[in-house]
Amino acid sequence: MTEPESVFGQLKNNRGFRQFLLRGMEKMTLEVGWLSLAHNLLKQAANDQKRKTAILQ
């Protein structure tokens, strides 16, 4: 089970997301999609970096 509240908290506090820049449900859905994609890519990059440093040690 995942908790979506922690992801929104990270977006707000760590990434500085405070309000939507676009209007309309379709555009807001796209904006949330981009935010989610960026969040997941940054998370994957951090995991890859940890894995790489663990292998080198």
ROROMAR-655584 format. One record per atom (N, C-alpha, C, O): residue number from 0; residue in three letters; atom name; x, y, z. Coordinates in steps of 0.02 Angstrom, whole numbers, plus 50000, padded with zeros to 5 digits. Layout:
<dotors>
+-----+-----+----+-------+-------+-------+
!   k !   r !  a !     x !     y !     z !
+-----+-----+----+-------+-------+-------+
! NUM ! ala ! CA !     X !     Y !     Z !
...
+-----+-----+----+-------+-------+-------+
</dotors>
This chain:
<dotors>
+-----+-----+----+-------+-------+-------+
!   k !   r !  a !     x !     y !     z !
+-----+-----+----+-------+-------+-------+
!   0 ! met !  N ! 50042 ! 49941 ! 50000 !
!   0 ! met ! CA ! 50000 ! 50000 ! 50000 !
!   0 ! met !  C ! 50044 ! 50062 ! 50000 !
!   0 ! met !  O ! 50092 ! 50067 ! 50039 !
!   1 ! thr !  N ! 50028 ! 50109 ! 49957 !
!   1 ! thr ! CA ! 50067 ! 50171 ! 49954 !
!   1 ! thr !  C ! 50027 ! 50229 ! 49984 !
!   1 ! thr !  O ! 49966 ! 50227 ! 49987 !
!   2 ! glu !  N ! 50063 ! 50279 ! 50005 !
!   2 ! glu ! CA ! 50032 ! 50338 ! 50035 !
!   2 ! glu !  C ! 50045 ! 50398 ! 49989 !
!   2 ! glu !  O ! 50102 ! 50422 ! 49986 !
!   3 ! pro !  N ! 49995 ! 50422 ! 49953 !
!   3 ! pro ! CA ! 50007 ! 50478 ! 49907 !
!   3 ! pro !  C ! 50021 ! 50544 ! 49942 !
!   3 ! pro !  O ! 50049 ! 50589 ! 49912 !
!   4 ! glu !  N ! 50003 ! 50549 ! 50006 !
!   4 ! glu ! CA ! 50014 ! 50612 ! 50041 !
!   4 ! glu !  C ! 50088 ! 50630 ! 50045 !
!   4 ! glu !  O ! 50106 ! 50689 ! 50041 !
!   5 ! ser !  N ! 50131 ! 50580 ! 50053 !
!   5 ! ser ! CA ! 50202 ! 50595 ! 50058 !
!   5 ! ser !  C ! 50229 ! 50622 ! 49993 !
!   5 ! ser !  O ! 50273 ! 50666 ! 49993 !
!   6 ! val !  N ! 50204 ! 50598 ! 49937 !
!   6 ! val ! CA ! 50227 ! 50623 ! 49872 !
!   6 ! val !  C ! 50206 ! 50696 ! 49863 !
!   6 ! val !  O ! 50246 ! 50737 ! 49841 !
!   7 ! phe !  N ! 50144 ! 50712 ! 49881 !
!   7 ! phe ! CA ! 50122 ! 50782 ! 49875 !
!   7 ! phe !  C ! 50160 ! 50826 ! 49923 !
!   7 ! phe !  O ! 50175 ! 50884 ! 49907 !
!   8 ! gly !  N ! 50176 ! 50801 ! 49981 !
!   8 ! gly ! CA ! 50217 ! 50840 ! 50028 !
!   8 ! gly !  C ! 50286 ! 50854 ! 50001 !
!   8 ! gly !  O ! 50312 ! 50909 ! 50009 !
!   9 ! gln !  N ! 50316 ! 50804 ! 49970 !
!   9 ! gln ! CA ! 50382 ! 50813 ! 49940 !
!   9 ! gln !  C ! 50379 ! 50863 ! 49882 !
!   9 ! gln !  O ! 50425 ! 50904 ! 49874 !
!  10 ! leu !  N ! 50327 ! 50859 ! 49841 !
!  10 ! leu ! CA ! 50320 ! 50906 ! 49786 !
!  10 ! leu !  C ! 50314 ! 50978 ! 49812 !
!  10 ! leu !  O ! 50342 ! 51024 ! 49784 !
!  11 ! lys !  N ! 50276 ! 50986 ! 49866 !
!  11 ! lys ! CA ! 50265 ! 51053 ! 49893 !
!  11 ! lys !  C ! 50327 ! 51079 ! 49929 !
!  11 ! lys !  O ! 50347 ! 51136 ! 49917 !
!  12 ! asn !  N ! 50357 ! 51039 ! 49972 !
!  12 ! asn ! CA ! 50413 ! 51064 ! 50012 !
!  12 ! asn !  C ! 50479 ! 51061 ! 49975 !
!  12 ! asn !  O ! 50517 ! 51110 ! 49977 !
!  13 ! asn !  N ! 50495 ! 51006 ! 49942 !
!  13 ! asn ! CA ! 50561 ! 50997 ! 49912 !
!  13 ! asn !  C ! 50565 ! 51026 ! 49842 !
!  13 ! asn !  O ! 50619 ! 51049 ! 49821 !
!  14 ! arg !  N ! 50511 ! 51026 ! 49805 !
!  14 ! arg ! CA ! 50513 ! 51049 ! 49736 !
!  14 ! arg !  C ! 50482 ! 51119 ! 49727 !
!  14 ! arg !  O ! 50487 ! 51148 ! 49674 !
!  15 ! gly !  N ! 50451 ! 51145 ! 49779 !
!  15 ! gly ! CA ! 50425 ! 51213 ! 49776 !
!  15 ! gly !  C ! 50360 ! 51220 ! 49738 !
!  15 ! gly !  O ! 50343 ! 51276 ! 49716 !
!  16 ! phe !  N ! 50323 ! 51166 ! 49729 !
!  16 ! phe ! CA ! 50259 ! 51170 ! 49693 !
!  16 ! phe !  C ! 50207 ! 51199 ! 49740 !
!  16 ! phe !  O ! 50192 ! 51169 ! 49793 !
!  17 ! arg !  N ! 50178 ! 51255 ! 49722 !
!  17 ! arg ! CA ! 50127 ! 51287 ! 49764 !
!  17 ! arg !  C ! 50059 ! 51293 ! 49730 !
!  17 ! arg !  O ! 50008 ! 51288 ! 49764 !
!  18 ! gln !  N ! 50059 ! 51303 ! 49664 !
!  18 ! gln ! CA ! 49995 ! 51310 ! 49630 !
!  18 ! gln !  C ! 50003 ! 51289 ! 49557 !
!  18 ! gln !  O ! 50059 ! 51288 ! 49530 !
!  19 ! phe !  N ! 49948 ! 51272 ! 49527 !
!  19 ! phe ! CA ! 49949 ! 51253 ! 49457 !
!  19 ! phe !  C ! 49960 ! 51315 ! 49414 !
!  19 ! phe !  O ! 49936 ! 51369 ! 49430 !
!  20 ! leu !  N ! 49997 ! 51306 ! 49360 !
!  20 ! leu ! CA ! 50011 ! 51362 ! 49315 !
!  20 ! leu !  C ! 49959 ! 51367 ! 49259 !
!  20 ! leu !  O ! 49952 ! 51419 ! 49228 !
!  21 ! leu !  N ! 49924 ! 51312 ! 49247 !
!  21 ! leu ! CA ! 49876 ! 51309 ! 49192 !
!  21 ! leu !  C ! 49805 ! 51302 ! 49219 !
!  21 ! leu !  O ! 49794 ! 51283 ! 49276 !
!  22 ! arg !  N ! 49757 ! 51318 ! 49177 !
!  22 ! arg ! CA ! 49686 ! 51312 ! 49196 !
!  22 ! arg !  C ! 49652 ! 51259 ! 49154 !
!  22 ! arg !  O ! 49671 ! 51247 ! 49096 !
!  23 ! gly !  N ! 49602 ! 51228 ! 49184 !
!  23 ! gly ! CA ! 49564 ! 51176 ! 49149 !
!  23 ! gly !  C ! 49587 ! 51107 ! 49171 !
!  23 ! gly !  O ! 49646 ! 51095 ! 49186 !
!  24 ! met !  N ! 49540 ! 51061 ! 49173 !
!  24 ! met ! CA ! 49555 ! 50993 ! 49197 !
!  24 ! met !  C ! 49606 ! 50957 ! 49153 !
!  24 ! met !  O ! 49650 ! 50924 ! 49180 !
!  25 ! glu !  N ! 49600 ! 50963 ! 49088 !
!  25 ! glu ! CA ! 49648 ! 50929 ! 49044 !
!  25 ! glu !  C ! 49719 ! 50955 ! 49055 !
!  25 ! glu !  O ! 49766 ! 50915 ! 49059 !
!  26 ! lys !  N ! 49726 ! 51020 ! 49060 !
!  26 ! lys ! CA ! 49792 ! 51050 ! 49069 !
!  26 ! lys !  C ! 49819 ! 51034 ! 49139 !
!  26 ! lys !  O ! 49879 ! 51022 ! 49147 !
!  27 ! met !  N ! 49776 ! 51035 ! 49189 !
!  27 ! met ! CA ! 49798 ! 51018 ! 49256 !
!  27 ! met !  C ! 49819 ! 50945 ! 49260 !
!  27 ! met !  O ! 49868 ! 50928 ! 49294 !
!  28 ! thr !  N ! 49783 ! 50902 ! 49225 !
!  28 ! thr ! CA ! 49801 ! 50831 ! 49223 !
!  28 ! thr !  C ! 49870 ! 50822 ! 49191 !
!  28 ! thr !  O ! 49911 ! 50783 ! 49215 !
!  29 ! leu !  N ! 49883 ! 50859 ! 49137 !
!  29 ! leu ! CA ! 49949 ! 50857 ! 49106 !
!  29 ! leu !  C ! 50003 ! 50883 ! 49154 !
!  29 ! leu !  O ! 50057 ! 50854 ! 49158 !
!  30 ! glu !  N ! 49988 ! 50936 ! 49189 !
!  30 ! glu ! CA ! 50037 ! 50965 ! 49235 !
!  30 ! glu !  C ! 50053 ! 50916 ! 49292 !
!  30 ! glu !  O ! 50111 ! 50909 ! 49311 !
!  31 ! val !  N ! 50002 ! 50883 ! 49318 !
!  31 ! val ! CA ! 50014 ! 50833 ! 49370 !
!  31 ! val !  C ! 50054 ! 50775 ! 49342 !
!  31 ! val !  O ! 50097 ! 50747 ! 49376 !
!  32 ! gly !  N ! 50041 ! 50757 ! 49280 !
!  32 ! gly ! CA ! 50079 ! 50704 ! 49247 !
!  32 ! gly !  C ! 50152 ! 50722 ! 49241 !
!  32 ! gly !  O ! 50195 ! 50680 ! 49253 !
!  33 ! trp !  N ! 50166 ! 50783 ! 49221 !
!  33 ! trp ! CA ! 50236 ! 50805 ! 49215 !
!  33 ! trp !  C ! 50270 ! 50807 ! 49283 !
!  33 ! trp !  O ! 50328 ! 50787 ! 49290 !
!  34 ! leu !  N ! 50234 ! 50831 ! 49334 !
!  34 ! leu ! CA ! 50262 ! 50832 ! 49401 !
!  34 ! leu !  C ! 50277 ! 50761 ! 49426 !
!  34 ! leu !  O ! 50329 ! 50748 ! 49456 !
!  35 ! ser !  N ! 50231 ! 50715 ! 49413 !
!  35 ! ser ! CA ! 50240 ! 50646 ! 49433 !
!  35 ! ser !  C ! 50299 ! 50614 ! 49396 !
!  35 ! ser !  O ! 50339 ! 50578 ! 49426 !
!  36 ! leu !  N ! 50304 ! 50629 ! 49331 !
!  36 ! leu ! CA ! 50360 ! 50602 ! 49292 !
!  36 ! leu !  C ! 50426 ! 50628 ! 49319 !
!  36 ! leu !  O ! 50474 ! 50589 ! 49327 !
!  37 ! ala !  N ! 50430 ! 50693 ! 49333 !
!  37 ! ala ! CA ! 50492 ! 50722 ! 49360 !
!  37 ! ala !  C ! 50508 ! 50691 ! 49428 !
!  37 ! ala !  O ! 50566 ! 50676 ! 49441 !
!  38 ! his !  N ! 50459 ! 50683 ! 49470 !
!  38 ! his ! CA ! 50469 ! 50653 ! 49536 !
!  38 ! his !  C ! 50497 ! 50583 ! 49529 !
!  38 ! his !  O ! 50545 ! 50565 ! 49564 !
!  39 ! asn !  N ! 50467 ! 50543 ! 49486 !
!  39 ! asn ! CA ! 50489 ! 50474 ! 49477 !
!  39 ! asn !  C ! 50558 ! 50469 ! 49446 !
!  39 ! asn !  O ! 50597 ! 50425 ! 49465 !
!  40 ! leu !  N ! 50573 ! 50513 ! 49398 !
!  40 ! leu ! CA ! 50640 ! 50512 ! 49368 !
!  40 ! leu !  C ! 50694 ! 50531 ! 49418 !
!  40 ! leu !  O ! 50747 ! 50501 ! 49419 !
!  41 ! leu !  N ! 50680 ! 50582 ! 49459 !
!  41 ! leu ! CA ! 50728 ! 50602 ! 49510 !
!  41 ! leu !  C ! 50738 ! 50547 ! 49562 !
!  41 ! leu !  O ! 50794 ! 50536 ! 49586 !
!  42 ! lys !  N ! 50684 ! 50514 ! 49579 !
!  42 ! lys ! CA ! 50688 ! 50458 ! 49627 !
!  42 ! lys !  C ! 50729 ! 50401 ! 49598 !
!  42 ! lys !  O ! 50770 ! 50371 ! 49632 !
!  43 ! gln !  N ! 50718 ! 50386 ! 49533 !
!  43 ! gln ! CA ! 50756 ! 50332 ! 49500 !
!  43 ! gln !  C ! 50830 ! 50351 ! 49495 !
!  43 ! gln !  O ! 50873 ! 50308 ! 49505 !
!  44 ! ala !  N ! 50844 ! 50413 ! 49480 !
!  44 ! ala ! CA ! 50914 ! 50436 ! 49475 !
!  44 ! ala !  C ! 50949 ! 50429 ! 49542 !
!  44 ! ala !  O ! 51007 ! 50410 ! 49545 !
!  45 ! ala !  N ! 50915 ! 50446 ! 49597 !
!  45 ! ala ! CA ! 50944 ! 50440 ! 49663 !
!  45 ! ala !  C ! 50958 ! 50366 ! 49680 !
!  45 ! ala !  O ! 51010 ! 50350 ! 49708 !
!  46 ! asn !  N ! 50911 ! 50322 ! 49662 !
!  46 ! asn ! CA ! 50921 ! 50251 ! 49674 !
!  46 ! asn !  C ! 50978 ! 50224 ! 49633 !
!  46 ! asn !  O ! 51018 ! 50184 ! 49658 !
!  47 ! asp !  N ! 50984 ! 50245 ! 49570 !
!  47 ! asp ! CA ! 51039 ! 50223 ! 49527 !
!  47 ! asp !  C ! 51106 ! 50246 ! 49555 !
!  47 ! asp !  O ! 51155 ! 50209 ! 49554 !
!  48 ! gln !  N ! 51108 ! 50307 ! 49580 !
!  48 ! gln ! CA ! 51169 ! 50334 ! 49609 !
!  48 ! gln !  C ! 51190 ! 50295 ! 49671 !
!  48 ! gln !  O ! 51249 ! 50279 ! 49680 !
!  49 ! lys !  N ! 51141 ! 50279 ! 49713 !
!  49 ! lys ! CA ! 51156 ! 50239 ! 49773 !
!  49 ! lys !  C ! 51182 ! 50171 ! 49754 !
!  49 ! lys !  O ! 51230 ! 50146 ! 49784 !
!  50 ! arg !  N ! 51151 ! 50140 ! 49704 !
!  50 ! arg ! CA ! 51172 ! 50074 ! 49681 !
!  50 ! arg !  C ! 51242 ! 50076 ! 49652 !
!  50 ! arg !  O ! 51283 ! 50031 ! 49664 !
!  51 ! lys !  N ! 51257 ! 50129 ! 49614 !
!  51 ! lys ! CA ! 51322 ! 50135 ! 49583 !
!  51 ! lys !  C ! 51377 ! 50144 ! 49636 !
!  51 ! lys !  O ! 51431 ! 50114 ! 49631 !
!  52 ! thr !  N ! 51364 ! 50185 ! 49687 !
!  52 ! thr ! CA ! 51414 ! 50195 ! 49739 !
!  52 ! thr !  C ! 51423 ! 50133 ! 49781 !
!  52 ! thr !  O ! 51478 ! 50120 ! 49806 !
!  53 ! ala !  N ! 51370 ! 50094 ! 49791 !
!  53 ! ala ! CA ! 51375 ! 50032 ! 49829 !
!  53 ! ala !  C ! 51417 ! 49980 ! 49792 !
!  53 ! ala !  O ! 51454 ! 49942 ! 49824 !
!  54 ! ile !  N ! 51411 ! 49979 ! 49727 !
!  54 ! ile ! CA ! 51450 ! 49931 ! 49687 !
!  54 ! ile !  C ! 51524 ! 49950 ! 49687 !
!  54 ! ile !  O ! 51567 ! 49906 ! 49690 !
!  55 ! leu !  N ! 51539 ! 50014 ! 49685 !
!  55 ! leu ! CA ! 51609 ! 50038 ! 49682 !
!  55 ! leu !  C ! 51645 ! 50029 ! 49749 !
!  55 ! leu !  O ! 51707 ! 50027 ! 49750 !
!  56 ! gln !  N ! 51609 ! 50024 ! 49803 !
!  56 ! gln ! CA ! 51642 ! 50019 ! 49868 !
!  56 ! gln !  C ! 51662 ! 49950 ! 49885 !
!  56 ! gln !  O ! 51690 ! 49938 ! 49938 !
+-----+-----+----+-------+-------+-------+
</dotors>
